[in-house]
Amino acid sequence: MTIRPYIDTEFAVIRYDSDMARIKTAFKDTDCLVVSDDSAQAIGLLTHADLVESARTASDCLQDKPWVRPDEKLLDVTSLMKQTGHAILPVGENGELTGLVRSNTLLYALAEIVKKYQLLFQHVTHDLRNPIGNIAGIFSLLEDSLVKTENIEIVRYGQEACAAALEMLNELLDIEKKDNDYSGFRITNLAAFTIQSIEQLKSMFIPKHLELETCLTPADFFARVNPQHLQRVIHNILSNAVKFSQQGGRIKITSEIKNDRFSLAIQDHGLGIPFEMQFLVFGHFTTAQQEGTSGEGSTGLGLYFARKTIELHGGRIWFESRTNTGTTFFIELPSY
């Protein structure tokens, strides 16, 4: 979308040799003035921020402001305003001034566009789950009727692709639903909640025959959280620990209460995160993706969701990792 619909074509004009008294009088009715030369051609734009005490005429106050074209994109112009520090810019074509554009007008327009596309994104993401779920169901029916090993293997690849797609769609929906959304929050005993969550997730360790070591505080600690989202965070981090652990490896989970904060640490002894990827880990659709020790894939969204969720809860999440040594993720949450 361009800035054309948001250009203000009505503006006050003042000559370059106008004195400061006239300029200040003109500014009583507007937030900017177009400055013209002897031939009535626009040569610049004045705002309140441009006025200086030592100036005698309008030309003494002029600052070099970039002109923009009506067909420039909204994002490009708002970015230019941010870089130059100018909240109002002149708009022109073929050397002729055609209007002005203001940052507050453009930002309001961008906010409306973001709202529109958020709704579209949510609808499309939600609606995609049904056809993918149907495809997964068809694959299940096919698997029961196939005999040849290679055909069964192809169907299983399809099932895995559907499962990965559904996981990604669910992650995206969760991110959209929970962003700045405090619905579903309630006072929860984090010590009991953590113990219960890990108990429910123990089946994750079975396929790789992983040993689970826990040292979880039994002391009560109450916090205001969304239990569903917090359990998803623990699930995401634990699934990563499992993914990057070798067969028969060990995962250690500890929790403690210190300085009125509840902290949880999940440690694996697996592949670790390469140093050059570590700054990308919490990114949206991060490129810091590795295959697991059994070839497991990644959506690139799990840890982004975890960071957004923990920050929404007023806590923090971080990690320590060394290649071929393992990774420890830390979660810290404040009390209610």
C-alpha positions as CSV (number, residue, x, y, z in Angstrom):
1,M,0.0,0.0,0.0
2,T,1.3,3.5,-0.9
3,I,1.0,6.8,0.9
4,R,-1.2,8.3,-1.8
5,P,-4.5,8.0,0.2
6,Y,-2.9,9.7,3.2
7,I,-1.4,12.8,1.6
8,D,-2.7,16.1,3.0
9,T,-3.1,18.5,0.0
10,E,-4.1,21.5,2.1
11,F,-1.2,23.4,3.6
12,A,-0.1,27.0,4.6
13,V,2.6,28.7,2.5
14,I,5.1,31.3,3.5
15,R,7.9,33.1,1.6
16,Y,11.5,32.3,2.3
17,D,12.2,35.9,3.4
18,S,9.3,36.1,5.9
19,D,10.5,37.3,9.3
20,M,10.2,35.3,12.6
21,A,7.2,37.3,13.8
22,R,5.2,36.4,10.7
23,I,6.3,32.8,11.0
24,K,5.2,32.5,14.6
25,T,1.8,34.0,13.8
26,A,1.3,31.5,11.0
27,F,2.2,28.6,13.3
28,K,-0.8,29.4,15.5
29,D,-3.1,27.7,13.0
30,T,-0.9,24.8,11.7
31,D,1.9,22.4,12.7
32,C,3.9,23.1,9.5
33,L,4.6,25.7,6.8
34,V,5.6,25.2,3.2
35,V,8.3,27.7,2.3
36,S,8.3,29.1,-1.3
37,D,10.8,31.1,-3.4
38,D,10.2,34.3,-5.4
39,S,8.5,32.3,-8.1
40,A,6.1,30.6,-5.6
41,Q,7.8,27.3,-6.0
42,A,8.1,25.2,-2.8
43,I,11.7,25.0,-1.6
44,G,11.2,23.4,1.8
45,L,9.1,22.6,4.8
46,L,9.1,24.2,8.3
47,T,7.9,22.6,11.5
48,H,8.0,23.9,15.1
49,A,11.1,21.8,15.7
50,D,13.0,23.7,13.0
51,L,12.7,27.2,14.6
52,V,15.9,28.5,16.1
53,E,16.4,31.6,18.2
54,S,19.2,33.1,16.0
55,A,17.1,32.9,12.8
56,R,15.9,36.1,11.2
57,T,13.9,34.7,8.2
58,A,12.3,31.4,7.2
59,S,15.2,30.4,5.0
60,D,17.5,30.5,8.1
61,C,15.3,27.7,9.7
62,L,15.1,25.4,6.7
63,Q,16.4,21.9,7.3
64,D,17.1,19.4,4.5
65,K,14.0,17.2,4.6
66,P,13.7,14.3,2.0
67,W,10.9,14.6,-0.4
68,V,8.8,11.4,-1.0
69,R,6.7,10.4,-4.0
70,P,3.0,9.6,-3.7
71,D,3.6,6.0,-4.9
72,E,6.1,5.3,-2.1
73,K,5.1,2.4,0.3
74,L,3.8,3.1,3.7
75,L,6.5,1.1,5.5
76,D,9.3,2.7,3.5
77,V,8.1,6.2,4.3
78,T,7.6,5.5,8.0
79,S,11.0,3.9,8.1
80,L,12.5,7.1,6.5
81,M,10.7,9.3,9.1
82,K,12.2,7.2,11.9
83,Q,15.7,7.4,10.4
84,T,15.6,11.2,9.7
85,G,13.6,12.2,12.8
86,H,11.1,14.1,10.7
87,A,7.4,13.6,11.6
88,I,6.2,15.5,8.5
89,L,7.6,15.2,5.0
90,P,6.9,17.0,1.7
91,V,5.4,14.9,-1.1
92,G,6.1,15.8,-4.7
93,E,6.1,14.7,-8.3
94,N,8.2,16.0,-11.2
95,G,9.7,18.7,-8.9
96,E,6.3,20.0,-7.9
97,L,5.0,19.9,-4.3
98,T,1.7,18.1,-4.2
99,G,1.1,17.7,-0.4
100,L,2.4,16.7,3.0
101,V,2.4,13.4,4.8
102,R,2.4,13.0,8.6
103,S,3.7,10.1,10.7
104,N,0.7,9.9,13.0
105,T,-1.6,9.4,9.9
106,L,0.7,6.7,8.5
107,L,1.0,4.9,11.8
108,Y,-2.7,4.8,12.3
109,A,-3.1,3.4,8.7
110,L,-0.5,0.8,9.4
111,A,-2.2,-0.2,12.7
112,E,-5.5,-0.8,10.8
113,I,-3.7,-2.8,8.1
114,V,-2.0,-5.0,10.8
115,K,-5.4,-5.6,12.5
116,K,-6.9,-6.6,9.2
117,Y,-4.1,-9.1,8.3
118,Q,-4.1,-10.5,11.8
119,L,-7.7,-11.5,11.5
120,L,-7.1,-12.9,8.0
121,F,-4.1,-14.8,9.3
122,Q,-6.1,-16.3,12.2
123,H,-8.9,-17.4,9.9
124,V,-6.6,-19.0,7.3
125,T,-4.5,-20.7,10.0
126,H,-7.6,-22.1,11.7
127,D,-9.3,-23.2,8.5
128,L,-6.1,-25.0,7.2
129,R,-6.2,-27.4,10.1
130,N,-9.4,-29.2,8.8
131,P,-8.1,-30.2,5.4
132,I,-4.7,-31.2,6.8
133,G,-6.5,-33.3,9.4
134,N,-8.6,-34.9,6.7
135,I,-5.5,-35.8,4.7
136,A,-3.9,-37.3,7.8
137,G,-7.1,-39.4,8.3
138,I,-6.9,-40.6,4.7
139,F,-3.3,-41.7,5.2
140,S,-4.4,-43.7,8.2
141,L,-7.1,-45.5,6.2
142,L,-4.6,-46.2,3.4
143,E,-2.0,-47.6,5.9
144,D,-4.5,-50.3,7.0
145,S,-5.1,-51.5,3.4
146,L,-1.5,-51.5,2.1
147,V,0.7,-54.5,1.9
148,K,4.0,-53.4,0.2
149,T,6.6,-52.1,2.6
150,E,7.6,-49.2,0.3
151,N,3.9,-48.0,0.1
152,I,3.5,-48.2,3.8
153,E,6.7,-46.1,4.2
154,I,5.4,-43.5,1.8
155,V,2.1,-43.2,3.7
156,R,4.0,-42.8,7.0
157,Y,6.0,-40.0,5.4
158,G,2.7,-38.3,4.5
159,Q,1.4,-38.8,8.1
160,E,4.6,-37.2,9.5
161,A,4.3,-34.3,7.1
162,C,0.6,-33.7,8.2
163,A,1.6,-34.0,11.9
164,A,4.4,-31.4,11.4
165,A,2.0,-29.0,9.5
166,L,-0.7,-29.3,12.2
167,E,1.9,-28.7,14.9
168,M,3.0,-25.5,13.1
169,L,-0.5,-24.3,12.7
170,N,-1.3,-24.9,16.4
171,E,1.9,-23.1,17.3
172,L,0.9,-20.1,15.2
173,L,-2.6,-20.0,16.6
174,D,-1.4,-20.2,20.1
175,I,1.1,-17.3,19.5
176,E,-1.7,-15.2,18.0
177,K,-4.2,-16.0,20.7
178,K,-1.8,-15.3,23.6
179,D,0.0,-12.2,22.4
180,N,-0.9,-9.5,24.9
181,D,-3.9,-11.7,26.0
182,Y,-4.3,-12.1,29.8
183,S,-7.5,-14.2,29.6
184,G,-7.1,-17.7,31.1
185,F,-4.7,-16.4,33.8
186,R,-5.3,-17.7,37.3
187,I,-3.5,-18.1,40.6
188,T,-1.5,-21.3,40.4
189,N,0.8,-23.2,42.7
190,L,3.8,-23.5,40.4
191,A,5.6,-26.2,42.5
192,A,2.6,-28.6,42.3
193,F,1.9,-27.5,38.7
194,T,5.4,-28.3,37.5
195,I,5.4,-31.7,39.2
196,Q,2.1,-32.6,37.6
197,S,3.1,-31.3,34.1
198,I,6.3,-33.3,34.1
199,E,4.4,-36.4,35.2
200,Q,2.1,-36.0,32.3
201,L,5.0,-35.7,29.8
202,K,7.0,-38.7,30.9
203,S,5.9,-40.7,27.9
204,M,8.1,-38.5,25.8
205,F,11.2,-40.2,27.2
206,I,10.2,-43.7,26.3
207,P,11.1,-43.9,22.6
208,K,14.7,-43.0,23.2
209,H,14.9,-44.9,26.6
210,L,16.0,-41.7,28.3
211,E,16.6,-41.5,32.0
212,L,14.8,-38.7,33.8
213,E,16.3,-37.2,37.0
214,T,14.3,-34.7,38.9
215,C,14.9,-32.4,41.9
216,L,11.7,-30.4,42.3
217,T,10.9,-28.2,45.2
218,P,7.7,-29.2,47.1
219,A,7.4,-25.7,48.7
220,D,4.3,-23.8,47.7
221,F,4.8,-20.9,45.3
222,F,1.8,-19.0,43.9
223,A,1.9,-17.1,40.6
224,R,-0.7,-15.7,38.2
225,V,-0.3,-17.8,35.0
226,N,-2.1,-19.3,32.1
227,P,-1.6,-23.0,32.9
228,Q,-2.3,-24.2,29.4
229,H,0.3,-21.9,27.8
230,L,2.8,-22.5,30.6
231,Q,2.4,-26.3,30.1
232,R,3.0,-25.8,26.4
233,V,6.3,-24.0,27.2
234,I,7.5,-26.9,29.4
235,H,6.4,-29.3,26.6
236,N,8.3,-27.4,24.0
237,I,11.5,-27.3,26.0
238,L,11.3,-30.9,27.0
239,S,10.6,-32.0,23.5
240,N,13.8,-30.2,22.4
241,A,15.7,-31.9,25.2
242,V,14.4,-35.3,24.0
243,K,15.0,-34.4,20.3
244,F,18.7,-33.6,20.8
245,S,19.5,-36.4,23.3
246,Q,21.2,-39.6,22.3
247,Q,19.5,-43.0,22.9
248,G,19.8,-43.9,26.6
249,G,20.8,-40.4,27.6
250,R,19.8,-38.4,30.6
251,I,17.6,-35.4,31.2
252,K,17.6,-33.5,34.5
253,I,14.9,-31.2,35.7
254,T,15.3,-29.0,38.8
255,S,13.2,-26.3,40.4
256,E,13.8,-23.9,43.3
257,I,12.5,-20.8,45.0
258,K,14.9,-17.9,45.4
259,N,14.4,-14.2,46.1
260,D,10.7,-14.5,45.6
261,R,11.1,-16.1,42.1
262,F,10.4,-19.6,40.9
263,S,13.0,-21.0,38.7
264,L,12.9,-24.2,36.5
265,A,15.9,-25.7,34.8
266,I,15.7,-28.4,32.1
267,Q,19.1,-29.9,31.2
268,D,20.0,-32.4,28.5
269,H,23.4,-33.9,27.6
270,G,22.8,-34.0,23.8
271,L,24.0,-32.2,20.7
272,G,24.1,-28.7,22.1
273,I,23.5,-25.5,20.1
274,P,26.3,-24.2,17.9
275,F,27.6,-20.9,19.1
276,E,26.9,-19.1,15.8
277,M,23.2,-20.2,16.1
278,Q,22.6,-19.2,19.7
279,F,21.5,-15.6,19.1
280,L,18.8,-16.9,16.6
281,V,17.2,-19.5,18.9
282,F,14.2,-17.4,20.2
283,G,13.4,-15.9,16.8
284,H,10.2,-16.2,14.8
285,F,10.6,-19.0,12.3
286,T,14.2,-19.2,13.4
287,T,16.8,-20.5,11.0
288,A,18.6,-22.0,14.0
289,Q,17.1,-25.4,13.3
290,Q,18.9,-28.7,13.6
291,E,17.7,-32.3,13.1
292,G,17.4,-34.3,16.2
293,T,19.5,-37.4,16.9
294,S,16.9,-39.5,15.3
295,G,16.2,-37.1,12.4
296,E,13.4,-35.2,14.1
297,G,12.4,-31.9,12.4
298,S,11.4,-28.5,13.8
299,T,8.8,-25.9,13.1
300,G,11.1,-23.0,14.2
301,L,8.3,-21.7,16.4
302,G,8.4,-23.6,19.7
303,L,11.0,-21.4,21.5
304,Y,9.6,-18.2,20.0
305,F,6.3,-19.2,21.6
306,A,8.1,-20.0,24.9
307,R,9.9,-16.6,25.0
308,K,6.7,-14.7,24.2
309,T,4.7,-16.6,26.8
310,I,7.3,-16.2,29.6
311,E,7.7,-12.5,28.9
312,L,3.9,-12.1,29.0
313,H,4.0,-13.7,32.5
314,G,6.6,-11.1,33.6
315,G,9.3,-13.7,33.7
316,R,12.4,-14.5,31.7
317,I,13.9,-17.4,29.8
318,W,17.4,-18.1,28.8
319,F,19.8,-21.0,28.1
320,E,23.4,-22.2,28.4
321,S,24.8,-24.5,25.8
322,R,27.9,-26.2,24.5
323,T,28.2,-28.2,21.3
324,N,28.3,-32.0,22.0
325,T,27.9,-31.3,25.7
326,G,24.3,-30.3,26.1
327,T,21.9,-27.5,26.8
328,T,20.2,-26.1,29.9
329,F,17.1,-23.9,29.6
330,F,16.1,-21.7,32.5
331,I,12.7,-20.3,33.2
332,E,12.1,-17.7,36.0
333,L,8.7,-16.5,37.1
334,P,7.6,-13.9,39.7
335,S,5.2,-14.7,42.6
336,Y,1.7,-13.4,42.6
